[in-house]
Amino acid sequence: MSVSRVEAAAERSALVRRALDTARELHRGAVRDIGDEVPFITHPLAVAELLAEDGQSDELIAAGLLHDTLEYTDLGLGPLRERFGMKVALIVCALSEDFEILDYEERKHEVRERVAETGIEALRVFAADKIANVIETRDEYALRQEDVELGQSVDLDRQILVWEFDMEVLMEADEHEPLVKRLPEELLGLWSQRSADTRADS
């Protein structure tokens, strides 16, 4: 069995190993609320794998592993900063949604602006997060078509619209970034899947 890029990074980097162990512990027993019950840890692992594949730094791989911890676990910003350093904490904080903003699109807009203000490294992790989400949605769509479960209070059209806004911000920041270029490719793949499904039903 081949070793993932994240596992390889964890073998050479104490920071990545600590982030990987922490993410696994904090998300233990939690499941993704998209489609069938999938362990939650699969998502941060997918985000970190994309960052490692793109040759990003250990700090960004660690941020990818931890990017959902402030939102979905009891880990606070102070302990996060103490254990993983200021850069990782800033990126994770930038990617964390403010659930006091009830409107879905407004909440996503606020995160998008905060990530852009934080800088290109936060945008890289943000891009990897969105790519992983679109890939997961594409896999679910292949099984369920328009009945795909997104784990959000929005339908697929509205979710794609939000991803398109995310893509615009990323392209404006640096359209030549490999991770930035991959997001529209994955979205195009999802659009193609939906178009093929529509043609098959007609």
Backbone as a ProteinNet text record, in pm:
[ID]
protein_1_A
[PRIMARY]
MSVSRVEAAAERSALVRRALDTARELHRGAVRDIGDEVPFITHPLAVAELLAEDGQSDELIAAGLLHDTLEYTDLGLGPLRERFGMKVALIVCALSEDFEILDYEERKHEVRERVAETGIEALRVFAADKIANVIETRDEYALRQEDVELGQSVDLDRQILVWEFDMEVLMEADEHEPLVKRLPEELLGLWSQRSADTRADS
[TERTIARY]
85.5	0	88.8	63.6	146.3	117.5	219	205.2	155	52.9	1.6	105.8	90.7	183.3	174.6	56.2	41	117.3	105.2	179.3	329.5	370.3	512.6	560.7	477.3	512.9	519.2	427.6	425.2	549.3	604.9	724.5	847.2	850.5	968.9	946.8	819.3	788.9	712.2	770.4	702.1	573.6	574.5	455.7	339.9	366.9	261.2	213.9	304.7	266.1	175.6	210.4	128.2	-9.5	-13.2	-140.7	-225.9	-163	-235.5	-293.6	-213.3	-261.2	-373.8	-359	-460.5	-590.8	-581.6	-702.7	-775	-700.1	-762.5	-830.9	-765.7	-823.4	-947.4	-939.1	-1050.8	-1172.4	-1149	-1260.7	-1302.9	-1244.4	-1275.2	-1424.4	-1484.8	-1626.4	-1720.6	-1671.3	-1756.5	-1766.5	-1879.6	-1899.7	-1934.1	-1903.8	-1941.8	-2091.2	-2157.3	-2301.7	-2337.1	-2257	-2286.9	-2294.6	-2405.1	-2420.3	-2421.4	-2362.7	-2354.6	-2259.4	-2268.1	-2184	-2037.9	-1962	-1819.1	-1744.7	-1637.9	-1562.7	-1522.9	-1543.7	-1516.2	-1371	-1281	-1138.1	-1100.3	-1184.3	-1150.5	-1140.2	-1218.1	-1213.1	-1083.9	-1046.9	-918.4	-799.7	-807.2	-700.6	-693.9	-809.7	-812.2	-756.5	-790.3	-739.4	-587.6	-538.2	-393.9	-321.2	-383.6	-321.8	-304.7	-405.6	-395.9	-281.9	-267.6	-161	-24	-13.6	113.4	148.2	49.2	68.9	117.9	72.1	110.8	245	306.8	437.9	436.1	323.2	312.7	390.3	413.4	495.5	427.4	507.8	453.6	348	367	268.7	134.7	136.1	9.9	-55.2	25.9	-29.9	-94.8	-26.6	-83.4	-213.4	-216.2	-338.1	-451.5	-418.7	-519.2	-577.6	-492.5	-539.2	-628	-600.2	-667.9	-776	-804.3	-885.1	-1029.1	-1078.4	-1215.5	-1222.4	-1109.9	-1111.3	-1176.3	-1156.3	-1219.1	-1370.7	-1417.3	-1560.7	-1630	-1568.3	-1640.2	-1589.1	-1487.5	-1437.6	-1423.5	-1379.5	-1364.9	-1230.1	-1145.6	-1015.3	-1033	-968.5	-976.9	-859.7	-873.4	-769.1	-637.7	-646.3	-525.4	-444.5	-506.1	-432.1	-382.8	-462.1	-419.1	-290.8	-286.8	-168.4	-48.8	-70.9	37.9	99.7	15.8	64.3	120.5	67.4	102.7	159.7	166.5	228.2	128.8	174.4	88.5	36.5	123.9	79.7	-33.1	-16.2	-120.2	-249	-238	-357.1	-428.8	-353.9	-415.5	-491.2	-432.4	-496.6	-622.5	-612.7	-730.2	-840.3	-803.1	-900.7	-967	-888.1	-942.3	-1045.3	-1022.6	-1112.1	-1233.6	-1238.6	-1346.5	-1468.1	-1583.7	-1706.7	-1759.4	-1826.3	-1892.9	-2039.9	-2077.8	-2213.4	-2317.1	-2270.7	-2366.5	-2428.2	-2362	-2419.9	-2510.1	-2639.3	-2733.6	-2750.5	-2748	-2766.2	-2644.1	-2668.2	-2560.4	-2466.9	-2523.6	-2439.7	-2363.9	-2427	-2358	-2241.5	-2264.6	-2159	-2040.8	-2068.7	-1962.3	-1889.3	-1963	-1901.8	-1804.6	-1845.1	-1760	-1630.3	-1638.5	-1518.1	-1428.5	-1489.8	-1416.8	-1334.7	-1395.9	-1325.4	-1213	-1239.5	-1138.7	-1018.5	-1043.4	-934.1	-850.1	-916.3	-844.8	-757.2	-807.1	-730	-610.6	-621.6	-513.5	-394.1	-419.4	-306.7	-306.8	-205.4	-200.7	-193	-125.8	-115	-251.4	-328.1	-463.2	-549.3	-529.6	-605	-571.7	-448.6	-411.9	-485.6	-490.3	-564	-713.4	-763.2	-903.7	-935.4	-845.7	-865.4	-868.9	-776	-773	-901	-952.6	-1078.1	-1192.7	-1202.6	-1310.7	-1296.9	-1174.5	-1152.8	-1197.7	-1157.2	-1195.9	-1347.5	-1414.2	-1560.5	-1626.7	-1575	-1633.6	-1610.1	-1490.2	-1461.8	-1556.2	-1576.2	-1667	-1809.6	-1850.9	-1984.2	-1996.6	-1892.6	-1894.8	-1908.8	-1837.4	-1847.7	-1989.1	-2047	-2183	-2283.5	-2258.5	-2350.2	-2353.7	-2239.8	-2234.8	-2325.3	-2346.5	-2431.3	-2577.1	-2601.3	-2736	-2795.5	-2716.4	-2760.4	-2814.1	-2928.9	-2977.1	-3021.9	-3027.5	-3062.5	-2940.4	-2828	-2705.6	-2730	-2676.3	-2688.7	-2564.1	-2585.1	-2472.4	-2435.7	-2520.6	-2494.1	-2511.3	-2581.5	-2605.1	-2753.6	-2796.7	-2938.1	-2961.4	-2887.6	-2899.7	-2905.9	-2962.2	-2964.3	-2835.4	-2821.5	-2696.8	-2671.6	-2776.4	-2758.9	-2699.6	-2751.9	-2703.1	-2561	-2531.6	-2396.6	-2295.8	-2331.8	-2241.6	-2219.7	-2324.6	-2310.4	-2208.3	-2213.3	-2115.9	-1975.7	-1961	-1828.5	-1779.1	-1869.7	-1829.3	-1776.5	-1839.6	-1789	-1652.2	-1636.8	-1506.3	-1401	-1436.7	-1344.6	-1303.2	-1397.7	-1366.3	-1262.6	-1280.1	-1185.3	-1047.1	-1043.7	-916.2	-848.1	-924.6	-867.5	-814.7	-883.6	-838	-707.4	-689.6	-568.3	-447.3	-462.7	-353.1	-406.2	-441.6	-502	-403.2	-272.7	-171.2	-134.8	-186.3	-163.2	-223.1	-147.2	-201.4	-330.4	-336.8	-458.3	-575.3	-546.5	-651.7	-703.3	-614.4	-653.9	-735.3	-715	-784.6	-931.6	-965	-1104.1	-1200.2	-1175.1	-1267.2	-1272	-1162.1	-1162.5	-1259.8	-1257.6	-1348.3	-1493.1	-1513.4	-1649.4	-1702.1	-1615.5	-1656.3	-1696.2	-1622.6	-1656.9	-1794.5	-1825.6	-1957.5	-2066.8	-2041.6	-2139.9	-2164.7	-2056.6	-2069.1	-2150.9	-2128.2	-2206.5	-2355.5	-2386.6	-2527.2	-2588.3	-2511.3	-2561.8	-2589	-2498.4	-2516.2	-2639.8	-2662.7	-2778	-2906.9	-2903.6	-3021.8	-3054.5	-2948.7	-2969.7	-3025.6	-2979.5	-3025.6	-3172.5	-3218.5	-3357.7	-3452	-3398	-3484.3	-3522.5
-120	0	124.5	214.7	334.6	430.6	504.7	603.1	733.3	794.5	921.2	1030.8	1137.8	1249.7	1311.6	1310	1364.3	1278.9	1146.9	1057.3	1074.7	1091.5	1112.9	1242.6	1347.5	1475.3	1461.4	1381.9	1362.8	1287.6	1201.1	1125.9	1215.9	1324.3	1411.3	1539.2	1570.7	1697.7	1676.6	1721.5	1709.7	1792.2	1905.9	1992.4	1920.8	1860.7	1789.9	1668.9	1595.9	1480.6	1523.7	1634.5	1684.1	1726.8	1792.6	1835.7	1715.9	1614.2	1495	1422.1	1403.7	1336.1	1415.3	1547.8	1633.3	1628.5	1637.8	1633.4	1499.9	1391.1	1259.2	1247.6	1298.8	1290.8	1378.6	1501.8	1595.3	1556.2	1495.6	1458.2	1311.4	1245.5	1104	1084.3	992.4	961.6	1051.9	1165.1	1257.1	1207.7	1237.8	1196.2	1316.7	1305.7	1408.5	1399.2	1513.9	1511.7	1527.1	1463.1	1458.2	1312	1272.8	1134.8	1037.5	919.4	819.7	866.8	803.1	844.9	813	918	907	974.2	913.7	977.8	1120.9	1212.1	1353.8	1376	1297.7	1319.4	1305.4	1236.8	1221	1355.2	1455.5	1585.6	1661.4	1686.4	1754.5	1678.3	1544.8	1467.7	1495.7	1505.2	1534.2	1673.1	1770.6	1907.4	1909.4	1844.5	1840.6	1766.2	1661.6	1585.5	1672.9	1753.8	1845.7	1945.7	1995.9	2091.5	2025.4	1903	1830.9	1798.1	1756.2	1725.5	1847	1966.2	2090.3	2142.7	2071.5	2111.5	2226.4	2244.1	2352.9	2321	2423.4	2410.8	2325.2	2280.4	2202.2	2280.8	2411.8	2493.5	2493.5	2498.7	2497.6	2359.7	2254	2118.6	2103.3	2154.5	2149.2	2228.4	2345.7	2426.9	2353.6	2282.3	2203.7	2095.6	2029.9	1925.6	1981.7	2103.9	2163.1	2263.7	2283.8	2398.7	2396.4	2279.8	2271.8	2262.5	2267.4	2241.8	2354.2	2479	2588.6	2586.4	2543.3	2538.7	2422.5	2306.2	2184.3	2109	2162.4	2095.4	2198.2	2150.9	2238.7	2310.3	2287.8	2354.6	2505	2580.9	2726.4	2785.7	2913.4	2979.5	2988.2	3014.7	3024.9	2896.1	2783.8	2656.2	2619.8	2653.5	2627.4	2703.5	2830.8	2913.3	2861.4	2823.5	2775.7	2646.7	2557.9	2427.1	2428.9	2518.9	2510.9	2639.9	2745.3	2868	2967.2	3090.5	3201.1	3183.3	3141.4	3131.4	3030	2911.9	2809.2	2859.8	2922.7	2973	3079.5	3169.5	3275.1	3217.8	3117.9	3058.2	2983.1	2903.9	2829.2	2925.6	3032	3132.6	3196.9	3227.4	3290.3	3201.6	3070.1	2977.1	2936.7	2980.4	2938.3	3028.9	2968.4	3044.8	3101.7	3215.3	3278	3236.9	3138	3084.6	3178.1	3291.4	3392.4	3463.7	3453.5	3504.6	3394.1	3412.1	3304.7	3278.6	3384.1	3364.8	3294.7	3186.3	3102.5	3180.2	3251.6	3323.4	3438.4	3506.9	3614.4	3558.6	3444.1	3382.3	3342.1	3284.9	3245.2	3368	3475.1	3599.1	3655.8	3652.9	3706	3627.2	3494.3	3411	3440.9	3450.1	3476.7	3605.3	3710.3	3838.3	3827.6	3754.9	3740.6	3661.6	3558.4	3478.5	3563.7	3641.2	3726.3	3827.8	3881.7	3979.5	3915	3786.5	3717.4	3690	3669	3655.5	3527.1	3515	3408.6	3270.5	3256.3	3123.5	3076.4	3167.8	3132.4	3098.2	3169.7	3142.4	3004.7	2960.2	2826.4	2718.6	2734.7	2637.7	2645	2765.7	2787.4	2716.2	2730.4	2664.7	2513.7	2459.3	2314.1	2266.8	2345.1	2311.9	2305.2	2404.7	2408.4	2294.4	2268.4	2159.1	2026.4	2003.1	1878.9	1867.2	1978.6	1976.8	1946	2006.5	1983.2	1837.8	1785.9	1645.8	1553	1580.2	1498.6	1506	1626.1	1643.6	1570.5	1575.4	1504.7	1353.8	1301.3	1157.6	1122	1206.8	1182.3	1198.3	1297.2	1320.7	1200.5	1136.6	1019	908.2	906.5	804.3	846.2	977	1021	1124.8	1176	1282	1401.2	1455.9	1578.1	1557.6	1432.3	1404.4	1406.3	1453.2	1458.1	1536.5	1483	1548.9	1632.7	1761.4	1853.5	1880.2	1838.6	1869	2015.8	2088.7	2231.2	2258.5	2374.3	2410.7	2478.7	2436.8	2496.2	2384.5	2415.8	2316.2	2326	2235.2	2226.6	2351.6	2410.3	2532.4	2644.5	2661.5	2770.1	2741.2	2614.1	2578.4	2604.4	2569.3	2594.5	2744.1	2823.9	2968.7	3020.7	2970.5	3010.9	2970.3	2850.8	2806.8	2893.2	2939.1	3027.2	3160	3213.2	3334.8	3309.2	3192.1	3154.8	3152.9	3093.6	3082.8	3221.1	3314.2	3449	3516.5	3503.3	3563.8	3501.2	3371	3302	3340.9	3349.4	3386.5	3528.8	3617.7	3756.2	3764.1	3676.3	3678.2	3628.9	3514.7	3462.1	3347.7	3378.5	3278.7	3173	3195.2	3100.4	2997.7	3015.7	2918	2783.5	2673.8	2543.6	2505.6	2531.2	2498	2585.3	2710.5	2801.4	2754.6	2709.8	2664.5	2535.2	2454.8	2326.8	2342.3	2443.9	2459.7	2473.6	2563.4	2569.7	2439.2	2365.4	2236.7	2139.4	2135.8	2045.6	2093	2224	2276.9	2246.2	2258.8	2225.2	2077.9	1993.6	1852.4	1828.4	1901.8	1889.6	1939.8	2052.2	2104.9	2002.1	1938	1838.9	1718.8	1676.4	1565.8	1600.2	1721.3	1761.6	1774.6	1825.9	1839.3	1702	1607	1471.4	1407.3	1433.1	1376	1435.4	1566.3	1633.9	1579.1	1557.5	1502.6	1360.9	1283.6	1145.4	1138.3	1239.9	1242	1296.3	1364.6	1429.1	1333.1
0	0	0	-91.1	-101.6	12.9	51	158.2	97.5	158.4	107.2	126.2	50.5	63.3	202.5	261.1	396.7	496.9	485.4	575	555.4	430.5	403.1	466.3	456.9	518.8	669.9	726.6	872.1	919.9	835.7	874	884.6	804.8	807.1	885.8	918	982.9	1113.1	1222.3	1352.2	1353.5	1282.5	1277.8	1208.9	1094.2	1021.3	1101.3	1163.4	1244.7	1359.2	1423.8	1535	1484.4	1369	1311.9	1271.6	1212.4	1169.9	1290.2	1394.1	1514.8	1581.2	1584.1	1646.1	1568.5	1436.6	1353.6	1370.9	1370.9	1388	1523.6	1626.7	1761	1774.1	1727.4	1744.1	1660.8	1543.7	1456.6	1475.5	1575	1597.9	1623.5	1549.7	1568.1	1491.3	1441.2	1364	1220.1	1157.1	1018.5	932.9	804.8	708.7	685.5	670.5	650.5	502.6	417.9	275	235.2	174.8	131.3	247.8	226.5	332.2	440.9	556.5	668.1	638.4	617.4	588.5	703.6	756	864.4	828.4	920.7	894.5	854.3	911.8	889.2	742.2	662.6	521.3	450.1	494.8	426.9	456.4	583.2	604.9	547.8	545.3	483.4	333.3	268.9	125	96.2	180.7	163.4	180	284.8	308.9	198	144.1	34.8	-89.4	-119.7	-233.2	-213.2	-92.8	-63.2	-71.8	-19.9	-27	-171.6	-248.4	-389.9	-466.8	-424	-490.1	-440.4	-347.2	-297.5	-198.7	-129.2	-32.4	95.4	176.2	296.1	402.5	498.9	609.8	686.7	699.5	770.7	698.2	565.8	492.5	495.8	491.4	504.9	642.3	745.5	880.7	888.8	826.5	825.7	754.6	645.4	576	665	740.4	831.9	942	983.1	1099.2	1062.4	933.1	892.1	943.8	982.7	1034.8	1187	1254.1	1398.9	1479.2	1440	1514.2	1495.8	1379.6	1351.6	1420.8	1418	1452.5	1574.5	1642.5	1762.9	1875.2	1989.4	2105.5	2109.3	2010.5	2008.8	1992.9	2079.8	2072.9	1996.8	1962.6	1884.3	1962.1	2092.6	2174.5	2175.5	2211	2206.6	2067.3	1965.5	1827.7	1797.1	1834.3	1808.7	1889.2	2013	2097.8	2044.7	1992.2	1948.3	1805.9	1721	1578.8	1520.5	1599.1	1552.6	1493.8	1479.5	1438.1	1295.1	1201.7	1062.5	1046.8	1104.6	1095.4	1158.4	1275.3	1345.2	1263.2	1201.1	1120.2	1000.6	936.4	818.8	859.8	966.3	1013.3	1055.9	1123.9	1166	1044.1	942.1	821.9	753.6	755.1	686.8	771	895.7	985.6	970.8	947	927.2	1058.7	1049	1162.4	1157.8	1238.6	1233.6	1295.4	1349.2	1393.1	1272.4	1156.8	1031.5	977.4	987.4	958	809.3	728.3	584.7	525.3	452.9	399.9	307.8	211.7	115.1	181.5	275.6	348.1	428.5	492.6	573.4	485.5	370.6	279	223.5	197.7	148.3	251.9	378.6	485.3	496.2	485.2	490.3	370.5	255	130.6	143.2	195.8	211.3	313.1	421.3	526.2	475.4	398.9	342.4	247.9	162	66.9	139.7	250	327.5	396.1	428.7	500.4	410	279.3	187.4	106.5	20.6	-78.3	-14.9	99.5	159.4	211.5	269.7	311.3	190.6	80.5	-41.6	-98	-82.5	-130.3	-51.1	78.9	161.6	130.5	112.3	75.3	-56.7	-154	-284.1	-268.1	-189.8	-168	-100.1	-7.2	60.6	-39.3	-126.4	-224.3	-326.4	-371.3	-465.8	-404.3	-279.3	-212	-200.3	-172.6	-162	-296.1	-403.6	-535.6	-578.8	-553.9	-588	-512.5	-384.4	-303.7	-358.6	-398.1	-454.9	-587.8	-669.3	-797.4	-775.9	-676.5	-646.7	-602.5	-516.3	-469.7	-583.4	-669.9	-781.5	-875.2	-894.5	-980.6	-928.4	-796.2	-735.4	-725.8	-698.1	-662.2	-755.8	-851.2	-941.2	-859.2	-897.3	-833.6	-689	-644.5	-504.5	-413.6	-467	-386.9	-258.4	-147.9	-18.4	5.8	31.8	46.6	191.8	283.8	423.7	455.3	367.8	386.2	363.1	407	391.3	256.4	154.2	21.5	-81.6	-199.2	-305.8	-386.9	-483.2	-559.4	-642.3	-699.7	-779.1	-695.2	-575.2	-488	-441.4	-413.3	-371.2	-482.9	-604.6	-718.1	-736.3	-717.7	-728.3	-628.2	-505.1	-403.1	-445.4	-498.5	-544.4	-660.3	-745.1	-854.7	-800.2	-696.3	-632.3	-569.9	-506	-450.1	-561	-672.9	-786.8	-836.3	-843.9	-891.7	-802.6	-670.8	-576.9	-593.5	-609.1	-626	-756.4	-864.1	-993.9	-992.5	-922.4	-911.4	-834.4	-736.1	-654.1	-733.6	-802	-883.3	-969	-1091.2	-1179.3	-1224.7	-1199.7	-1244.2	-1136.8	-1014.9	-908.8	-952	-944.5	-985.9	-913.4	-784	-709.4	-753.3	-781.7	-828.7	-964.4	-1051.8	-1185.2	-1179	-1075.2	-1069.5	-1030.5	-951.6	-908.7	-1026.2	-1124.1	-1238.3	-1318	-1320.2	-1390.4	-1323.5	-1189.7	-1117.5	-1129.6	-1125	-1142.2	-1282	-1382	-1517.9	-1527	-1456.3	-1453.8	-1392.9	-1285.5	-1223.1	-1316.6	-1381.8	-1478.8	-1590	-1637.1	-1743.7	-1697.5	-1573.3	-1519.3	-1517.4	-1473.6	-1466.1	-1605.2	-1700.4	-1837.6	-1897.7	-1874.5	-1926.7	-1865.6	-1736.8	-1668.4	-1724	-1755.1	-1810.6	-1948.8	-2030.7	-2164.9	-2158.4	-2060.2	-2048.6	-2010.7	-1934.7	-1890	-1995.7	-2097.2	-2197.9	-2309.9
[MASK]
++++++++++++++++++++++++++++++++++++++++++++++++++++++++++++++++++++++++++++++++++++++++++++++++++++++++++++++++++++++++++++++++++++++++++++++++++++++++++++++++++++++++++++++++++++++++++++++++++++++++++

